[in-house]
Amino acid sequence: MGLSNLMNNKFQGIKQIFLHGDKCDGRVIGSPSYTKVGHFYPSDLDHIKNGLEYLIKRKIIDVNKPFFDAGAGDGRVIVITACIYGIPSFGLEYDMQVVKDGIWKINRLKKEKLLTQEVPMLLMQGDFTKDDDYEKLGLRFEDIGTVFNFDNNYLRIAKKMAKQSPSGTIFLFKRIAQRIESFDRLKFHKQITLSNDKEASYNLCVYKKL
């Protein structure tokens, strides 16, 4: 079996566990799931994989530098970046209930041998504006190569990047909108259409720190 087939089989296994978890939790992809402290929009795993694959093939994402999900939800994005693409991946999510759901799914992935310890990957409860919470991940914000956000307090993470990220750091901003936002010291690179149907148009905007 070729490498691409092995990766696809692994992706399908990951997808099955997350979709099963979403069904059990009553979540719908792209719709808000309300919790005690806020809401969680579960990302479509096919969207994430397709967008990342496009950027990795064009070497826009540096796979040797840490990938960080700001508002990581149940960890589905960092599972894909670590497990499928071998990128050291970390995520902070403020909502402990959602983090616990993610840890349960990650433990299922480990049990099914779909997730190993070969590549660093860690999901924790925390505030992505606070440097102390990055230290709990064993990470410095300044060492991150790619930052991801799904339309959740994006102005706060963009402001932190403008202040602390080194030149060349990539910001991936996924949202359900065609309008391109402007951020201080983050230069817009391109917009990738992830889906375009009657229900919603999902886009991934790519920025680079000046």
C-alpha positions in Angstrom: 0.0 0.0 0.0 1.4 3.4 -1.0 2.1 6.3 1.4 -0.9 8.3 0.0 -3.3 5.3 0.6 -1.9 4.9 4.2 -2.5 8.6 4.9 -6.0 8.5 3.4 -6.9 5.4 5.5 -5.6 7.1 8.6 -7.6 10.3 7.8 -10.8 8.3 7.3 -10.3 6.6 10.6 -9.7 10.0 12.3 -12.8 11.4 10.6 -15.0 8.5 11.7 -14.1 9.0 15.3 -14.7 12.8 15.3 -18.0 12.5 13.3 -19.2 9.8 15.8 -18.3 12.1 18.6 -20.1 15.0 17.0 -23.2 12.9 16.5 -23.2 11.7 20.1 -22.8 15.4 21.3 -25.6 16.6 18.9 -23.2 18.8 17.0 -23.5 19.8 13.3 -20.5 20.8 11.2 -20.5 24.6 10.7 -23.3 25.2 13.3 -22.6 26.6 16.8 -22.7 24.1 19.6 -23.6 26.1 22.8 -21.8 25.3 26.1 -21.8 26.9 29.6 -19.2 29.5 28.6 -19.8 30.1 24.9 -20.1 28.2 21.7 -18.0 25.9 19.5 -18.1 25.7 15.7 -16.8 22.2 14.7 -14.7 22.5 11.5 -15.3 20.2 8.6 -12.3 17.8 8.5 -12.3 17.6 4.7 -12.1 21.3 4.5 -9.1 21.4 6.9 -7.3 18.6 5.1 -7.8 20.0 1.6 -6.7 23.5 2.7 -3.6 22.3 4.5 -2.6 20.0 1.7 -2.8 22.9 -0.8 -0.6 25.1 1.4 1.9 22.4 2.4 2.5 21.4 -1.3 3.3 25.0 -2.1 5.5 25.3 1.0 3.5 28.2 2.4 3.3 26.2 5.7 6.7 25.2 7.2 6.1 21.7 8.5 9.2 21.9 10.7 7.8 24.8 12.8 5.1 24.4 15.4 1.5 24.8 14.2 -0.9 26.4 16.7 -4.7 26.5 16.8 -6.0 29.5 18.6 -9.4 28.4 20.0 -8.7 24.8 19.3 -12.1 23.3 20.1 -11.9 19.5 20.4 -8.4 19.4 18.8 -9.6 18.2 15.4 -7.3 20.6 13.4 -4.1 19.8 15.4 -4.9 16.1 15.1 -4.8 16.4 11.3 -1.7 18.6 11.2 0.2 16.3 13.6 -1.1 12.9 12.5 -1.4 13.3 8.7 1.3 15.9 8.0 3.8 15.3 10.8 3.8 18.9 12.1 4.4 19.6 15.8 0.9 20.8 16.8 -0.6 22.6 19.8 -3.9 24.1 20.7 -5.5 26.2 23.4 -9.2 26.2 24.0 -10.9 28.3 26.7 -13.9 26.0 27.2 -13.0 23.1 29.4 -16.1 21.1 28.4 -15.0 21.2 24.8 -11.4 20.3 25.8 -12.6 17.3 27.7 -14.6 16.1 24.6 -11.4 16.5 22.6 -9.2 14.6 25.0 -11.8 11.7 24.9 -11.6 11.6 21.1 -7.8 11.8 21.2 -7.6 8.9 23.6 -9.9 6.9 21.2 -7.5 7.7 18.4 -4.6 6.4 20.5 -6.5 3.3 21.4 -7.2 2.7 17.7 -3.5 3.3 16.9 -4.4 6.2 14.7 -2.4 8.6 16.8 1.1 8.0 18.1 3.7 9.9 20.1 6.1 10.3 17.1 5.0 13.9 16.5 4.4 16.3 19.4 0.7 17.2 19.7 -1.1 18.7 22.8 -4.5 20.2 23.5 -5.0 22.1 26.7 -7.5 24.5 28.3 -6.2 28.0 28.3 -6.3 31.6 27.0 -4.4 32.1 23.7 -3.6 35.7 24.6 -1.5 34.7 27.7 2.1 33.7 27.3 1.9 31.7 30.6 -0.5 29.3 28.9 1.8 28.7 26.0 4.5 27.8 28.5 2.2 25.1 29.9 2.3 23.6 26.4 6.1 23.7 26.4 6.0 26.3 23.7 7.0 30.0 23.1 4.5 32.0 21.0 7.5 33.4 19.1 8.5 30.0 17.9 5.2 29.2 16.2 5.4 29.0 12.4 1.6 28.8 11.6 -1.4 30.1 13.6 -4.9 28.9 12.8 -8.2 30.5 13.8 -11.8 29.6 12.9 -13.6 33.0 13.2 -13.3 33.1 17.0 -11.8 36.1 18.7 -9.7 36.5 15.7 -8.8 40.2 16.4 -7.2 39.1 19.7 -4.9 36.5 18.1 -4.1 38.9 15.1 -3.1 41.6 17.6 -0.9 39.2 19.5 0.8 38.1 16.2 1.3 41.8 15.2 3.1 42.4 18.5 5.1 39.1 19.0 5.3 36.9 15.9 8.5 37.0 13.9 8.5 38.1 10.2 7.2 35.3 8.0 4.8 33.7 10.5 1.7 32.4 8.7 -1.9 33.2 9.9 -4.7 31.0 8.6 -8.1 32.5 9.1 -11.1 30.3 8.3 -14.5 31.8 8.1 -17.9 31.8 6.4 -17.6 35.0 4.5 -16.1 36.4 1.3 -15.0 39.7 2.8 -11.2 39.9 3.4 -10.2 41.4 6.7 -7.3 43.7 7.2 -4.9 43.2 10.2 -2.0 45.3 11.5 1.4 44.0 10.2 -0.2 40.9 8.6 -0.1 41.0 4.8 -2.9 39.2 3.0 -1.5 36.5 0.7 -4.5 34.6 -0.8 -8.0 33.3 -0.2 -8.7 29.6 -0.7 -12.3 28.5 -1.3 -12.9 25.4 0.8 -16.6 25.0 -0.2 -19.1 26.9 -2.2 -22.6 25.7 -2.0 -26.1 27.0 -1.3 -25.8 26.6 2.5 -22.4 28.2 3.1 -19.2 29.3 1.5 -16.2 28.5 3.6 -12.9 30.2 2.9 -9.4 30.1 4.3 -7.5 33.4 4.2 -3.8 33.2 4.3 -1.7 36.1 5.8 2.0 36.5 6.4 3.6 38.5 9.2 5.6 41.5 7.9 
